[in-house]
């Protein structure tokens, strides 16, 4: 899952911070954070593990894999944020995005410099809210392409997404309720 899903699948402000930090810290650093932030880091890992093992994700990856091979999972993550964004009422999505930015800035002292630079762009362009737009997902897909070391930056990944929206939506509709149930169970164990 990508930024929107990780932030949406949290149960406290500090867990949101941990959810975002996971991709920006070394494993050895995780225990240097307060307990609730550590829970967010753990939750992020649990979400990724559940997602990577789910059969609907395996099927969704097949849509992108002829074009991007091993990077297909990253593009499924981005695509699923689009479907999550569009499953939420507009005001709920907007309020969630603003809440996430406020929480992250409130906990700025825990954020690495490279994350802060990204957060500035994320908030300015309201990435979390704009995942609901085709152009927002196109932007996110291009970001993944730009970061990928071994992919041509001009691959037609967005076109693959647009041409396969119904199939991807179906995979999301089956997968996401199961993920939500899994995350709720994990949170009850914290």
Secondary structure, 3 states (H helix, E strand, C coil): CCHHHHHHCCCCHHHHHHHHHHHHCCHHHHHHCCHHHHHHHHHHHHHHHHHHHCHHHHHHHHHHHHHHHHHHHHHHHHHHHHHHHHHCCHHHHHHHHHHHHHHHHHCHHHCCHHHHHHHHHHHHCCHHHHCCCHHHHHHHHHHHHHHCCCCCCCCCHHHHHHHCHHHHHHHHHHHHHHHHHHHHHHHHHC
